[in-house]
């Protein structure tokens, strides 16, 4: 059985993700073509977009009523897991393809890993929230 609200959270998370990743990808391209290392640029854009996406995901996608002190560590942990996956993936993929193409794959991979982590960590939902 699918958790109540799962589909709604997933669709909203996806919409936030698409917008943030388009902005992040544009920033990645600008910094990469300015001559910066693609792995470093991937990390920089990741950190910027985590900050923006936390605020939008917390208020709109997950509609959290939990405190920032409860939500933020869970969000940061999920995004740290995603960051490790993104940086590792970029490190490997740039041996096989152009960094601009590799970043598109990295974005998709990280998004899936992060969303699953947010659900497992119950981001935006308190213990009292019933998921079953």
Protein Blocks (a to p, Z undefined) as FASTA:
>chain_A
ZZehklmmmmmmmmmmmmmmmmmmmmmmmmmmnopafklmmmmmmmmmmmmmmmmmmmmm
nopabdfklmmmmmmmmmmmmmmmmmmmmmmmmmmmcfklmmmmmmmmmmmmmmmmmmmn
ogoiafklccZZ
